Amino acid sequence: MGNTQSWATREWQRPLHVVIVGGGVMGCATAWFLAREHGARVTVVERDASYAKASSALSVCAIRQQFSTAINIRISQDSLAFYRAIGTALAIGDERPDIGLIEPGYLYLAATEGGAGVLREQHALQQQHAVQTALLDPPALVQRYPWISADDLVLGSLGLSTATSGEGWFDGYAALQAFRRGAVAAGVTFIEDDAIDFVVNTHAGTSRVQAVHTATGRAIEGDAVVIAAGAWSARMGDQLGVSLPVHARKRDVFAFEADVDLRASDGQLAPLVIDPSGVWFRPEMQAGRFLCGSPPRDGDPDDVPLERVDHGLFDDFIWPILAARVPAFDALRVTSSWAGYYEMNSFDHNGLVGALDPYANAYTACGFSGHGLQQAPAVGRGLAELIATGQYLTLDLTPLRVSRVAEGRPLLEKNVI
Ligand SMILES: Cc1cc2nc3c(=O)[nH]c(=O)nc-3n(C[C@H](O)[C@H](O)[C@H](O)COP(=O)(O)OP(=O)(O)OC[C@H]3O[C@@H](n4cnc5c(N)ncnc54)[C@H](O)[C@@H]3O)c2cc1C
């Protein structure tokens, strides 16, 4: 992908200064790559250092390659490689971050011939990208997972762990903090403040963002600005007159205990199981503890307060499906619950990454629709390359370009959980 001359050296003869709005996993990863790989000066404006409402802190933190689009498969493979090596990549002196990544796989289940056809189609796409998945018919499913009720099933697709693929989960908050600490060690400045709008300059037909205004009256000048404000990114886009189709959509997560240790017949921990109904569950490391959730039942309104966990969703919808799929879940105890926002891109359920037209120096990484934590390393790396050099150098993220919205060319991701 050619020219690696730094935009910073080309235009300014001094380190490029990038101001990032939002210090969640996307903002922190982009900041770290910019400072560490490109020698940029970076300021991150994050309004809440406790991350009380940030998606990165309220996530289920799973990673998979079972996507329906090639770009998401490639992003996930590169991010997996980064997360596997995070202890080295983000070490600060002797301090090596540990995100507890484990790879028991994702198990997608289909109960119709149509659903099985989709799994087979995606299996072929995954094989083209050296992603190993096993297609299991009902007898094979029961042989591997004796606790599963497979009478109504047609097929399952299980992600396998190899050099080029691996599905599982990790501690997302630890990953966020590892990027943040790594960024600070690389010289990035974090400012706890609310970005409210931008100072824009138009000269000879070219518009540039000159500064970010904050609630406490700062005007932080930069050579480039990035909107990485998660579920709140559309509000920042509005300040630039750019419409980003990103919505805050609440998702509830329930933790429960059941008197069962779900393992495969070879002793491996159970995978993250996605029932044909959309209900999902996965084990925690401690035997007998699980997490579960589902897509919303009735509509998907914006900005529902996070305090309003829908307990009826568990009692009336999720639990009956869990008990039908795993009879041992007939008796269980919900121990806690929480809610966080998916930063849902209503246009095509995929990330929006890259330049923000018509500005010459504005960028975004937002709209990841529930798969952003696993994509942060590859997206942060790519966006940093684009800002610092004017192009993608490692993985071409052009399919996620923001302009596809205005062009009316969706890149639909079918596998949104
Ligand atoms: C319940 C749930 C389960 C999930 N499960 C998975 C999963 O299994 N795998 C996966 O990959 N992803 C998952 N996700 C999605 C993932 O968590 C997100 O895609 C990812 O964390 C997005 O990171 P972000 O940095 O873009 O957003 P955030 O983490 O939300 O960070 C944005 C930050 O911007 C700050 N901010 C916003 N506006 C301003 C402003 N004006 N000024 C200053 N700061 C501002 C906010 O305070 C926030 O800290 C899940 C999400 C939820 C809610």
Ligand as a Chemical Component Dictionary entry (heavy atoms), coordinates in Angstrom:
data_LIG
# 
_chem_comp.id                   LIG 
_chem_comp.type                 NON-POLYMER 
_chem_comp.pdbx_formal_charge   0 
_chem_comp.three_letter_code    LIG 
# 
loop_
_chem_comp_atom.comp_id 
_chem_comp_atom.atom_id 
_chem_comp_atom.alt_atom_id 
_chem_comp_atom.type_symbol 
_chem_comp_atom.charge 
_chem_comp_atom.model_Cartn_x 
_chem_comp_atom.model_Cartn_y 
_chem_comp_atom.model_Cartn_z 
_chem_comp_atom.pdbx_ordinal 
LIG C1  C1  C 0 -23.839 -5.475 26.589 1  
LIG C2  C2  C 0 -22.768 -5.339 25.539 2  
LIG C3  C3  C 0 -22.137 -6.482 25.059 3  
LIG C4  C4  C 0 -21.121 -6.350 24.106 4  
LIG N1  N1  N 0 -20.477 -7.475 23.699 5  
LIG C5  C5  C 0 -19.438 -7.353 22.835 6  
LIG C6  C6  C 0 -18.678 -8.491 22.495 7  
LIG O1  O1  O 0 -18.948 -9.593 22.944 8  
LIG N2  N2  N 0 -17.629 -8.315 21.645 9  
LIG C7  C7  C 0 -17.306 -7.090 21.126 10 
LIG O2  O2  O 0 -16.354 -6.988 20.349 11 
LIG N3  N3  N 0 -18.019 -5.994 21.449 12 
LIG C8  C8  C 0 -19.069 -6.097 22.281 13 
LIG N4  N4  N 0 -19.790 -5.003 22.626 14 
LIG C9  C9  C 0 -19.528 -3.739 21.911 15 
LIG C10 C10 C 0 -18.283 -3.063 22.404 16 
LIG O3  O3  O 0 -18.298 -2.979 23.798 17 
LIG C11 C11 C 0 -18.213 -1.680 21.726 18 
LIG O4  O4  O 0 -18.312 -1.836 20.332 19 
LIG C12 C12 C 0 -16.917 -0.953 22.042 20 
LIG O5  O5  O 0 -16.666 -0.966 23.415 21 
LIG C13 C13 C 0 -17.003 0.477  21.527 22 
LIG O6  O6  O 0 -15.886 1.195  21.991 23 
LIG P1  P1  P 0 -15.844 2.758  21.823 24 
LIG O7  O7  O 0 -14.538 3.215  22.327 25 
LIG O8  O8  O 0 -16.214 3.101  20.420 26 
LIG O9  O9  O 0 -17.060 3.294  22.711 27 
LIG P2  P2  P 0 -17.118 3.521  24.302 28 
LIG O10 O10 O 0 -16.469 2.457  25.042 29 
LIG O11 O11 O 0 -18.558 3.805  24.629 30 
LIG O12 O12 O 0 -16.277 4.818  24.497 31 
LIG C14 C14 C 0 -16.735 6.078  24.062 32 
LIG C15 C15 C 0 -16.255 7.083  25.078 33 
LIG O13 O13 O 0 -16.523 8.380  24.587 34 
LIG C16 C16 C 0 -16.805 9.200  25.695 35 
LIG N5  N5  N 0 -17.530 10.360 25.184 36 
LIG C17 C17 C 0 -18.690 10.361 24.498 37 
LIG N6  N6  N 0 -19.017 11.625 24.148 38 
LIG C18 C18 C 0 -18.041 12.427 24.646 39 
LIG C19 C19 C 0 -17.831 13.825 24.611 40 
LIG N7  N7  N 0 -18.691 14.640 24.004 41 
LIG N8  N8  N 0 -16.724 14.318 25.219 42 
LIG C20 C20 C 0 -15.856 13.489 25.846 43 
LIG N9  N9  N 0 -16.006 12.151 25.909 44 
LIG C21 C21 C 0 -17.087 11.628 25.302 45 
LIG C22 C22 C 0 -17.642 8.308  26.608 46 
LIG O14 O14 O 0 -17.580 8.769  27.945 47 
LIG C23 C23 C 0 -16.968 6.961  26.412 48 
LIG O15 O15 O 0 -16.021 6.679  27.424 49 
LIG C24 C24 C 0 -20.784 -5.068 23.592 50 
LIG C25 C25 C 0 -21.412 -3.932 24.082 51 
LIG C26 C26 C 0 -22.397 -4.063 25.055 52 
LIG C27 C27 C 0 -23.053 -2.835 25.577 53 
# 
loop_
_chem_comp_bond.comp_id 
_chem_comp_bond.atom_id_1 
_chem_comp_bond.atom_id_2 
_chem_comp_bond.value_order 
_chem_comp_bond.pdbx_ordinal 
LIG C1  C2  SING 1  
LIG C2  C3  SING 2  
LIG C2  C26 DOUB 3  
LIG C3  C4  DOUB 4  
LIG C4  N1  SING 5  
LIG C4  C24 SING 6  
LIG N1  C5  DOUB 7  
LIG C5  C6  SING 8  
LIG C5  C8  SING 9  
LIG C6  O1  DOUB 10 
LIG C6  N2  SING 11 
LIG N2  C7  SING 12 
LIG C7  O2  DOUB 13 
LIG C7  N3  SING 14 
LIG N3  C8  DOUB 15 
LIG C8  N4  SING 16 
LIG N4  C9  SING 17 
LIG N4  C24 SING 18 
LIG C9  C10 SING 19 
LIG C10 O3  SING 20 
LIG C10 C11 SING 21 
LIG C11 O4  SING 22 
LIG C11 C12 SING 23 
LIG C12 O5  SING 24 
LIG C12 C13 SING 25 
LIG C13 O6  SING 26 
LIG O6  P1  SING 27 
LIG P1  O7  DOUB 28 
LIG P1  O8  SING 29 
LIG P1  O9  SING 30 
LIG O9  P2  SING 31 
LIG P2  O10 DOUB 32 
LIG P2  O11 SING 33 
LIG P2  O12 SING 34 
LIG O12 C14 SING 35 
LIG C14 C15 SING 36 
LIG C15 O13 SING 37 
LIG C15 C23 SING 38 
LIG O13 C16 SING 39 
LIG C16 N5  SING 40 
LIG C16 C22 SING 41 
LIG N5  C17 SING 42 
LIG N5  C21 SING 43 
LIG C17 N6  DOUB 44 
LIG N6  C18 SING 45 
LIG C18 C19 SING 46 
LIG C18 C21 DOUB 47 
LIG C19 N7  SING 48 
LIG C19 N8  DOUB 49 
LIG N8  C20 SING 50 
LIG C20 N9  DOUB 51 
LIG N9  C21 SING 52 
LIG C22 O14 SING 53 
LIG C22 C23 SING 54 
LIG C23 O15 SING 55 
LIG C24 C25 DOUB 56 
LIG C25 C26 SING 57 
LIG C26 C27 SING 58 
# 
